[in-house]
Amino acid sequence: MARDPEEALRLAADPATDWATMYEIAQTNPEVHAVLAGNPATYPDLLTWLGSLGNPVVDSALARRAAAVGTTTPLEPEPEPEPEPESEPEPELEPELGLELEPAATATFPIADDSAETQLIQPVLEPAIPPSFAPTAAAAASGMPLVVERAHVPPDQLPPQGDGEPAARRFPWAILGAVAVLLIVLIVWLVNRGGADDGAPAPTTAAPTTAATSEAPTEAATTPGPTVDIAAESQKLAAAMGGTQCADPATEAAALVAFGQAVAPAWDDAANQTVRSAISTLQARCNAGYAVAASDQASGQSAEIAGVLGARDWVVATVPAPGGAADLTAFSSTSGNIACTIDDTSVVCSISTYSFEAPETCPDQNAPVTAVVDAAGAGPDCGLGAVAGGSKLGYGSAAVHSHFACTSEQSGMTCWDTWTGASFELARSRFRITEPVLGIAR
């Protein structure tokens, strides 16, 4: 049974979601495929399956993921860094420090074979399933990579589903914490040793002031910085994007800015990936034009957001231009009855001879009717006046410039915004308008 869309989106975007849940929502909630593709914790076989679907939004998310973080194996422990060299201390003052770390275990799924022992293996895309395993017919038909388990495997052997991070992710932080403690102890020891070797005279009344002044830098150096709960902030952003109603991009822009401000002190590659996953969710639920509007507003208020989204390499056209379309900024229909111009912000066309009733904004039936598509949508605008056009665009041909496109047919001229899908059609006998396409309405 499919989950509630908002819950499915939240789980798909959350790096803490376990693999079994990812498998479930990928099968039952196809609208979250692009979000799963952007989740840094999605397991490799599911990513490979997502890439086989042929969905351009999913493929774009996978391409951005590969460009941002490269090809890695999830949950594989990072190599232990080499210890920093220590200065040789005086024998009588040498502190005895010791730290033992145990390598984190790789998270795996349990699966039992025909023997009495249980083996741990990671999920595979196309497992050779023995006759004793019985995946559902629906799962087999979907082509999903199966997460298989025997009926007698106890539930407590499934992958952990808690809120904590996997051991492989906590391992590097344990090493860094140990190194930080070691450095602090060495600094304090070296400061104390330096004071003992100087042969300072007996303390005077000014001595306490001098000692307090010399120790101040050490105290400042050990003061911890602000703590940022990146996981909690990421969940807030994912919930805001997953629950959008595509009513006002300023709402989603505010959520992006709030995330950027909260995480700025600890910004890293994981924060970059969180922002990209969030904008992909917004684009899938609304359209590319809505997501671009939210991104532009947020980028103007947050340098971190601008650094991630400013290049617009994440944009996926809602209604792409035809292949082989010519890059033109001015053209006319083969008959010369329709003339058009395209720039970076709109496409405008005028028709001179027509039999349909002119729109209310174009009351003169003897004057050309002008139509426009821009960020606000599509509609008539005779106040712009008739456009001049340019070279003939033959029947069956297409023109494109920026994110606007037109096709010329014997039945008329159709032009649209590839980001939003808003369009108009002009012909001698008709004038039609199409509203923007929203993902949540599909």
FIMARPA-330494 format. One record per residue: y, x, z of N, C-alpha, C in turn. Coordinates in pm, whole numbers. Each point is the difference from the previous one (the first is absolute). Layout:
REM FIMARPA-330494
Y	X	Z	Y	X	Z	Y	X	Z
...
This chain:
REM FIMARPA-330494
-120	84	0	120	-84	0	124	88	0
97	-32	-86	123	79	-9	82	-12	128
60	111	41	88	0	116	135	-60	-36
77	-32	103	138	-41	-21	73	111	-75
78	-31	-104	64	105	-82	82	97	81
77	-49	97	84	91	79	-85	93	85
-109	-55	59	-87	86	80	-69	103	-88
-45	-43	-119	-66	93	-92	94	112	-43
127	-33	-29	97	102	-38	26	98	114
9	-54	123	23	89	113	-117	97	19
-124	-53	-8	-118	86	15	-9	102	-114
32	-43	-123	-8	91	-115	99	114	12
115	-24	60	103	105	10	-15	87	124
-82	-45	97	-11	72	129	-98	116	-12
42	125	20	-92	115	-6	-111	-8	105
17	-81	107	-100	-8	106	-112	-100	-33
13	-74	-110	-103	-98	-37	-131	70	-32
-112	-50	57	-129	66	-24	-49	-31	-141
-98	83	-44	-48	-11	-139	-71	-133	-28
-71	-50	99	-71	-126	-22	98	-113	-29
113	-1	72	102	-103	-24	66	20	-137
26	128	-36	56	27	-134	-93	-55	-109
-131	24	19	-97	-49	-98	6	-153	-10
10	-65	118	1	-147	3	121	-57	-73
122	51	35	120	-60	-60	16	38	-146
-56	114	-40	4	35	-143	-83	-98	-81
-109	-53	62	-87	-95	-70	56	-141	0
65	-38	115	42	-140	16	147	-25	-29
84	106	2	145	-17	-19	48	97	-108
-21	-33	-129	37	94	-107	149	29	-5
87	-84	65	143	27	-7	39	126	78
-92	53	83	35	120	79	-53	128	-64
-57	-7	-120	-56	121	-63	102	112	-12
126	-35	-42	101	105	-15	36	62	134
1	-83	107	34	51	133	-111	91	51
-129	-38	-23	-112	86	37	8	134	-73
40	-5	-128	11	124	-77	104	93	59
103	-56	66	105	83	59	-27	40	144
-103	-60	66	-28	32	141	-61	140	8
59	93	77	-52	137	7	-138	8	61
-49	-107	68	-130	6	66	-111	-66	-81
31	-54	-120	-103	-66	-82	-108	101	-41
-129	-39	16	-105	98	-26	-19	23	-152
-48	120	-40	1	44	-141	-72	-95	-94
-118	-52	42	-76	-84	-93	74	-129	-32
72	-55	99	79	-120	-26	115	31	-95
62	121	17	107	39	-94	-54	9	-142
-121	59	-15	-59	12	-134	-26	-138	-60
-49	-92	83	-26	-137	-48	129	-69	-40
105	16	81	129	-60	-33	51	51	-134
-21	131	-25	46	57	-126	-76	-53	-120
-122	-57	22	-79	-52	-112	37	-143	-38
90	-64	76	34	-140	-25	87	-21	-123
75	105	-39	90	-15	-115	127	-76	33
35	-8	128	123	-69	43	116	100	-4
105	-26	-81	108	100	-12	73	26	130
16	-104	85	68	21	129	-83	91	89
-135	-24	2	-89	84	80	-4	141	-55
-10	12	-133	-3	134	-62	126	78	31
116	-68	0	126	67	32	0	50	143
-51	-85	93	-5	41	141	-93	119	19
-115	1	-73	-92	114	10	63	127	-57
76	-16	-111	65	118	-60	104	58	94
79	-89	64	100	49	94	-65	66	120
-112	-54	45	-72	58	114	-49	140	-35
-58	15	-122	-50	131	-41	113	101	-15
117	-47	-53	114	91	-17	60	41	133
-4	-92	101	66	27	128	-84	90	90
-130	-28	10	-81	74	97	-115	77	-64
-19	-11	-132	-109	72	-64	-132	-69	29
-111	58	-45	-132	-58	20	-60	61	124
-20	-81	104	-56	49	126	-115	-86	42
-79	48	92	-111	-76	55	41	-55	133
11	-135	19	48	-57	126	-89	40	116
61	15	115	-65	20	127	-75	131	10
28	99	-89	-62	131	12	82	86	91
-57	61	103	80	79	95	74	112	-69
123	22	42	79	109	-53	-46	130	62
11	114	-74	-43	129	56	85	38	119
-67	63	100	71	41	122	92	117	-32
130	-8	35	93	109	-29	-34	124	81
34	118	-57	-25	124	71	91	8	121
-52	50	114	85	13	120	109	102	-21
116	-24	61	112	93	-11	-27	123	86
44	116	-47	-23	125	77	78	-5	130
-61	55	105	64	5	130	45	144	29
115	13	68	46	132	43	-85	48	116
-19	130	9	-86	56	103	73	1	133
-43	-80	99	71	-8	128	-47	106	99
73	16	110	-39	88	110	-128	-56	61
-97	83	35	-128	-50	53	18	-90	120
96	44	97	12	-77	123	69	-133	-22
71	-21	-115	74	-125	-22	-61	-85	-110
-108	47	-63	-53	-69	-118	-60	-136	38
55	-106	-55	-57	-133	31	-131	-20	-73
-92	-68	62	-127	-28	-63	5	-139	-61
-3	-1	-131	8	-128	-71	-125	-20	-82
-49	-121	-4	-118	-27	-81	5	-141	-52
-46	-19	-119	4	-134	-61	-120	-15	-90
-78	-99	25	-117	-26	-83	18	-133	-70
-16	2	-129	16	-123	-79	-131	-29	-70
-37	-121	0	-119	-40	-72	40	-64	-132
-61	37	-111	39	-58	-130	-29	-148	-2
92	-70	-63	-17	-147	-8	-109	-33	-99
-72	-104	30	-107	-43	-88	55	-82	-114
-62	13	-118	42	-79	-117	-45	-144	16
95	-96	-17	-34	-142	13	-95	-41	-110
-111	-67	33	-102	-39	-97	-47	-141	26
-71	-56	-97	-63	-131	15	-149	21	31
-58	-79	90	-144	13	28	-82	-72	-103
-116	59	-34	-95	-66	-91	-138	51	35
-95	-86	12	-133	41	42	-92	10	-120
-91	106	0	-99	8	-107	-131	-57	54
-111	23	-71	-127	-59	39	-64	73	117
57	115	45	-54	72	115	60	-54	127
-44	57	117	48	-48	129	134	54	35
49	107	-69	128	59	32	110	-61	-85
121	1	54	117	-56	-70	83	114	-54
38	-6	-129	85	100	-62	139	-54	-13
100	88	2	140	-39	-19	47	50	-135
45	-89	-87	50	37	-133	129	-72	-23
83	54	-87	123	-67	-39	-30	-97	-113
82	-109	-15	-24	-99	-107	16	63	-135
-81	-45	-98	4	50	-137	29	-114	-94
51	35	-121	41	-104	-94	-120	-77	-56
-102	73	-45	-113	-67	-63	-128	42	72
-24	-51	123	-115	45	77	-131	-45	-63
-101	88	12	-133	-39	-43	-60	-82	112
9	-131	-5	-34	-89	111	-150	-26	2
-71	40	105	-143	-29	9	-25	-149	5
-125	-43	-31	-30	-144	1	24	-64	135
-3	81	111	18	-59	132	142	-42	28
97	41	-83	139	-42	20	27	-123	-84
81	-91	52	24	-128	-69	146	-33	-2
85	66	-87	141	-39	-11	10	-139	-61
106	-71	33	18	-136	-50	18	1	-150
-33	-111	-63	16	-13	-145	144	11	-40
92	-55	84	143	4	-32	50	142	-1
-47	80	100	45	140	4	-53	78	-117
-129	-25	-38	-57	72	-113	70	-35	-129
36	-128	-16	68	-43	-124	139	56	-11
66	25	113	140	46	-3	13	143	-43
-112	78	7	11	142	-34	59	83	109
15	-58	121	61	74	112	-92	111	44
54	114	45	-83	102	63	-51	-54	132
-134	-1	16	-60	-69	114	-1	89	123
38	-57	115	-16	66	130	-124	-62	60
-119	69	-11	-129	-61	27	-44	33	141
-61	-94	69	-58	28	131	-123	-88	20
-103	55	70	-123	-74	27	25	-105	108
-75	-107	-2	22	-109	94	-22	43	144
-89	104	22	-29	36	138	95	104	56
101	46	-77	93	101	54	91	-66	102
6	52	123	86	-63	103	144	1	-42
79	-104	36	143	-5	-35	78	117	54
-44	54	120	82	108	58	-10	130	-76
-86	6	-109	-6	120	-83	89	-8	-122
71	-113	-21	92	-13	-112	120	92	20
80	30	-105	119	85	16	96	-62	98
70	82	80	94	-54	102	108	-83	-65
42	-111	65	102	-90	-52	119	-11	94
12	92	98	110	-7	96	131	42	-61
105	1	83	134	36	-46	21	150	-4
-88	77	65	20	145	5	-27	66	-132
48	122	-19	-22	74	-122	-140	60	2
-67	20	-116	-129	68	-4	12	140	57
-118	50	49	0	132	62	48	108	-94
-33	-15	-131	42	103	-96	149	8	-12
72	-113	28	146	4	-9	63	51	129
-70	-26	118	56	50	124	-20	149	16
-97	59	-70	-35	139	17	115	96	-23
77	-9	-113	112	94	-18	105	-13	107
25	-120	51	103	-16	104	-46	68	129
-129	-2	31	-49	68	121	24	150	-10
-22	56	-120	23	143	-20	147	33	17
87	-80	-64	144	26	11	48	-10	144
-53	-98	77	39	-14	139	-42	122	82
-122	50	-28	-47	117	74	85	123	-30
35	17	-128	85	115	-38	136	-10	65
57	-124	8	131	-17	62	-4	39	148
-106	-44	71	-14	35	142	-10	150	17
-80	65	-87	-16	145	7	132	73	-19
80	-45	-97	129	65	-26	95	-15	119
1	-119	63	89	-23	115	-37	92	115
-132	12	27	-45	88	109	39	145	-27
-17	45	-125	36	138	-35	149	25	16
83	-99	-41	145	17	13	40	15	147
-54	-88	86	32	7	143	-45	132	59
-122	43	-39	-53	126	54	85	119	-43
41	3	-128	81	112	-49	136	4	68
61	-118	25	130	-4	68	-13	55	141
-105	-42	72	-20	48	137	-29	150	3
-78	47	-95	-34	142	-5	123	84	-29
87	-48	-92	122	74	-33	88	15	122
13	-104	85	81	8	120	-57	100	98
-134	14	9	-62	94	94	19	144	-42
5	30	-132	9	138	-50	141	53	1
100	-84	16	138	47	-9	46	75	124
-77	-6	111	41	67	123	133	-52	51
19	-129	2	127	-60	39	27	26	147
129	15	42	35	21	141	-26	-124	81
15	16	133	-22	-113	91	93	-113	-37
-47	-125	15	82	-115	-41	128	-9	82
108	-43	-65	128	-25	64	28	-148	-5
118	-38	44	34	-143	-2	10	-54	-141
25	89	-100	12	-46	-139	-136	-10	-68
-105	55	64	-131	4	-64	-54	-136	-39
9	-102	88	-55	-131	-40	64	-55	-126
133	21	-15	68	-49	-119	-52	69	-124
-17	136	9	-50	76	-115	-141	-43	-36
-85	-20	100	-138	-39	-27	-5	-137	-65
81	-91	50	1	-135	-58	45	4	-144
101	88	-29	51	9	-136	-105	58	-93
-74	104	46	-98	65	-86	-121	-89	-25
-31	-89	95	-116	-86	-18	30	-125	-82
128	-32	-17	36	-123	-71	-58	-8	-140
6	111	-83	-56	-9	-135	-149	-32	2
-75	55	100	-143	-28	5	-25	-148	25
78	-60	92	-17	-142	28	33	-85	-123
106	39	-71	37	-76	-120	-106	11	-107
-61	121	-9	-99	21	-106	-125	-82	24
-31	-32	124	-122	-76	28	23	-150	8
124	-46	-19	28	-143	5	-60	-69	-122
-91	-98	15	-62	-64	-117	99	-86	-77
-21	-10	-131	85	-82	-86	-39	-147	9
71	-86	-71	-31	-143	3	-136	-30	-61
-71	-96	58	-132	-39	-49	15	-117	-97
-66	12	-116	6	-105	-102	-140	-56	-20
-17	-130	20	-128	-66	-24	-6	-42	-147
-42	94	-85	1	-24	-145	-95	-114	-36
-116	-8	67	-96	-107	-32	60	-137	25
71	-16	113	60	-130	30	110	-34	-100
83	99	-36	107	-26	-98	-59	-33	-137
-111	65	-35	-66	-28	-130	-53	-142	-4
-54	-47	113	-51	-137	5	112	-102	-12
115	29	60	115	-90	-13	43	-11	-146
7	114	-70	44	-1	-139	-101	-74	-88
-130	26	23	-103	-68	-79	4	-151	21
25	-43	125	8	-144	28	120	-64	-69
112	72	-4	120	-53	-65	-22	-18	-150
-65	97	-63	-24	-9	-144	-110	-101	-32
-103	-3	83	-109	-94	-24	38	-145	23
103	-25	82	41	-137	28	120	-47	-79
46	78	-98	120	-38	-76	-19	-130	-77
109	-75	-12	1	-121	-83	82	22	-127
42	125	-25	74	37	-122	128	-81	-13
68	-25	113	121	-80	-3	126	84	-12
6	114	71	120	84	0	-43	145	22
17	88	-99	-44	140	15	70	72	114
113	-52	48	68	65	113	-87	-3	125
-86	-101	14	-89	-9	117	-99	116	0
-63	25	-113	-96	110	-8	70	136	3
122	7	-54	78	124	7	27	37	146
32	-99	82	26	25	142	-124	55	70
-118	-52	-36	-125	49	60	-25	146	-40
27	36	-126	-15	138	-44	96	93	74
125	-43	16	99	82	70	-39	19	146
-48	-105	65	-41	9	140	-114	101	16
-94	-2	-93	-110	98	6	54	141	-19
88	19	-99	55	133	-25	74	55	120
79	-82	68	76	46	116	-92	31	118
-103	-80	20	-89	21	115	-87	124	-16
-45	27	-122	-96	108	-23	69	130	-44
129	-3	-28	71	117	-52	-25	128	81
-2	-4	135	-21	125	75	-136	63	-24
-100	-78	-43	-134	54	-20	-50	-28	-142
93	-5	-96	-38	-37	-138	-97	102	-59
-106	-50	-65	-100	87	-62	-60	-71	-121
-106	60	-55	-65	-58	-118	-59	-138	30
-46	-20	123	-54	-132	36	109	-106	-7
122	34	41	111	-95	-10	31	-30	-146
-3	102	-86	20	-22	-143	-102	-100	-55
-127	20	38	-106	-87	-50	16	-142	52
47	-13	126	21	-134	57	106	-76	-79
110	69	-35	108	-65	-75	-49	-40	-139
-76	88	-66	-51	-33	-133	-97	-119	5
-84	-2	103	-93	-113	14	76	-130	23
107	8	80	80	-120	29	68	-53	-125
59	87	-81	70	-46	-120	-100	-53	-103
-123	55	-2	-104	-51	-90	-40	-142	41
-9	-23	131	-31	-136	48	109	-97	-40
125	40	18	113	-86	-35	0	-29	-150
-26	101	-80	-3	-16	-146	-111	-96	-42
-117	10	66	-113	-86	-35	27	-145	42
65	-22	115	25	-136	47	117	-66	-73
98	79	-43	117	-56	-70	-5	44	-147
77	99	-37	-8	61	-132	74	132	7
-7	77	-109	62	132	0	151	-8	19
65	-99	-62	144	-12	12	44	-27	143
-74	-86	72	32	-30	140	-18	126	85
-110	74	-24	-26	122	78	106	106	-28
44	12	-125	105	98	-33	130	-36	72
33	-130	5	123	-42	68	-5	36	148
-115	-24	66	-14	35	142	6	150	19
-66	75	-90	-1	146	9	140	58	-16
76	-50	-97	135	52	-23	90	-24	120
-10	-121	60	82	-28	117	-37	91	118
-130	21	21	-44	85	111	37	146	-24
-12	46	-125	31	140	-32	146	32	26
87	-100	-14	141	23	27	31	17	147
-96	-36	88	22	8	145	-89	102	69
-104	49	-68	-94	93	63	-35	111	-98
32	124	39	-34	114	-86	-151	17	-13
-74	-34	107	-146	14	-5	-59	-96	-102
46	-125	0	-51	-99	-96	40	40	-142
122	48	-18	46	42	-133	-85	114	-52
-40	93	89	-81	113	-43	-138	-42	-49
-53	-110	53	-133	-45	-40	4	-93	-121
97	-92	-3	0	-106	-102	106	18	-108
92	95	18	113	11	-93	-38	24	-144
-111	72	-25	-39	33	-138	-59	-119	-75
-36	-107	71	-59	-122	-59	-128	27	-78
-72	108	36	-126	29	-68	-112	-94	43
29	-87	96	-99	-95	50	9	-136	-70
100	-21	-86	22	-131	-61	-110	-31	-103
-55	-120	9	-100	-48	-97	56	-128	-64
17	-1	-132	59	-113	-70	-81	-127	23
69	-111	27	-66	-129	16	-49	-54	-134
86	8	-103	-36	-38	-137	38	117	-90
-90	93	-26	35	121	-75	42	-29	-144
75	94	-58	37	-8	-142	-123	28	-85
-7	-56	-121	-116	27	-87	-8	148	-34
-121	46	-23	-18	138	-43	62	21	-137
61	115	-19	63	31	-128	137	-58	-19
57	-62	105	135	-56	-11	103	110	-24
96	-26	-88	104	98	-33	112	-6	102
54	118	37	113	6	94	127	-32	-77
51	-124	15	118	-46	-73	100	-61	98
127	13	-28	104	-63	81	74	-111	-74
-20	-14	-133	62	-107	-78	-87	-29	-121
-27	-128	-27	-86	-37	-113	19	-147	-30
-56	-46	-115	10	-140	-43	-136	-47	-48
-18	-133	-3	-123	-55	-56	-3	25	-150
-116	-17	-60	-14	24	-144	92	-91	-80
18	-124	46	87	-94	-70	148	27	25
30	76	103	139	28	36	63	-111	83
-77	-105	33	55	-112	76	15	32	149
-77	98	49	4	38	142	37	147	10
98	31	87	44	139	22	-12	32	148
-42	124	33	-26	37	139	53	140	32
31	22	128	33	134	52	-71	18	134
-41	125	30	-67	33	126	69	122	60
27	-5	133	46	119	72	-83	15	127
45	81	94	-78	27	120	-3	-116	98
86	-100	-19	11	-110	98	-36	-137	-54
-9	-16	-134	-27	-134	-53	-38	8	-147
-50	-114	-51	-20	-22	-144	71	-131	-34
81	0	-110	80	-115	-40	-27	-30	-148
-25	-128	-32	-22	-40	-139	84	-124	-32
48	-11	-126	74	-117	-47	-68	-57	-122
-3	-133	-12	-55	-66	-118	113	-81	-65
14	17	-132	113	-63	-71	-30	-141	-45
-117	-23	-61	-37	-131	-52	-118	-53	79
12	-124	50	-106	-58	83	10	-152	-5
-113	-65	37	-4	-146	0	-17	-58	140
-25	82	100	-16	-50	137	136	-31	60
-1	-77	108	124	-35	68	51	120	79
124	36	-18	56	116	68	5	-22	150
-20	105	81	10	-15	146	140	-46	41
13	-48	124	128	-51	49	108	107	0
-42	126	22	100	109	1	42	40	-140
-62	-60	-101	36	27	-140	27	-135	-69
109	-66	30	22	-139	-46	23	-13	-149
44	104	-68	30	-9	-143	-127	19	-81
-50	-109	-62	-122	7	-79	15	87	-124
123	28	-41	21	81	-119	14	149	32
3	34	128	15	140	40	-137	60	31
-15	131	-13	-129	64	33	-35	-22	148
-127	-6	27	-51	-9	138	-47	140	41
42	43	117	-34	134	49	-88	-13	124
-107	80	6	-92	2	114	-5	142	56
-27	11	133	-2	131	66	-112	5	102
-60	120	17	-94	29	108	53	122	74
20	-13	132	44	113	83	-65	-10	136
53	71	100	-60	0	133	0	-137	64
90	-89	-43	8	-134	58	-101	-96	-63
-62	36	-112	-94	-86	-69	40	-22	-144
-45	-112	-59	29	-31	-140	76	-132	-9
90	-13	-102	73	-123	-18	106	13	-109
67	-110	-35	106	4	-101	130	53	59
79	66	-81	131	49	44	89	15	-123
52	-112	-48	83	3	-120	136	64	27
33	20	127	124	67	32	0	145	-46
-118	57	-25	-7	138	-47	40	11	-147
-4	-111	-72	29	3	-144	-120	47	-79
8	-13	-132	-111	40	-87	-9	152	-9
-122	53	-4	-20	145	-13	-17	36	-147
24	126	-31	0	44	-140	-138	35	-51
-90	48	87	-133	38	-45	-1	134	-69
-105	23	-82	-14	128	-67	-102	-9	-111
-83	105	-15	-100	3	-107	-104	-109	20
-69	-36	-110	-98	-110	4	-125	42	78
-43	-87	91	-126	19	72	-102	-91	-66
-92	58	-76	-94	-78	-80	-90	-88	83
-52	-106	-66	-93	-89	68	-122	79	48
-42	-29	124	-114	71	58	38	132	64
130	33	2	47	126	58	62	-25	137
14	108	78	54	-10	135	103	110	24
98	-31	84	102	97	41	0	10	151
32	119	54	5	19	144	108	101	34
66	-22	113	97	97	52	13	-24	150
-1	108	79	0	-11	146	-120	-87	39
20	-106	78	-112	-86	37	12	-139	-63
61	-6	-122	11	-125	-75	-69	15	-136
-57	-111	-50	-74	5	-126	20	-130	-78
-18	5	-133	7	-117	-88	-107	11	-107
-51	-115	-46	-91	-5	-113	57	-97	-104
-15	36	-127	50	-83	-109	-119	-62	-74
1	-132	-9	-105	-73	-71	66	-102	-91
-79	-52	-95	54	-105	-87	41	-123	81
-63	-19	115	32	-115	84	126	20	82
54	121	7	123	24	74	1	136	70
100	23	85	17	126	74	-22	-28	150
-88	81	62	-26	-11	143	38	132	68
78	-8	108	44	119	73	-25	-20	149
-31	109	73	-32	-12	142	29	129	77
3	-16	133	12	111	94	-142	40	40
-42	122	-35	-139	40	29	-26	11	149
104	19	82	-19	11	145	-24	-134	67
66	-106	-48	-9	-131	66	-76	-105	-80
-8	17	-132	-63	-100	-84	92	-112	-44
125	-4	49	97	-101	-43	28	18	-150
9	-112	-77	13	13	-146	70	-121	-61
41	16	-129	48	-113	-79	-61	10	-139
-9	-116	-70	-47	-6	-138	106	-75	-81
45	61	-108	98	-62	-90	-63	-23	-137
16	-122	-52	-46	-34	-136	91	-111	-51
-7	-29	-129	86	-104	-57	-20	-134	71
-124	-27	43	-29	-132	55	-10	-4	152
10	115	69	-20	-4	144	68	118	70
24	-25	130	55	101	90	-71	-18	134
-84	96	37	-82	-13	120	30	114	98
-9	-32	132	23	97	108	-126	8	87
-38	123	40	-114	21	91	53	68	127
-36	-55	116	42	55	128	-77	130	31
53	82	95	-73	122	40	-139	-32	50
-93	93	-22	-138	-14	43	-14	61	139
-54	-75	96	-23	49	137	-149	11	26
-42	113	56	-141	22	30	-59	-103	95
77	-46	100	-53	-95	98	-18	-138	-61
56	-23	-121	-13	-132	-64	-110	0	-104
-60	118	-24	-102	5	-105	-131	-61	46
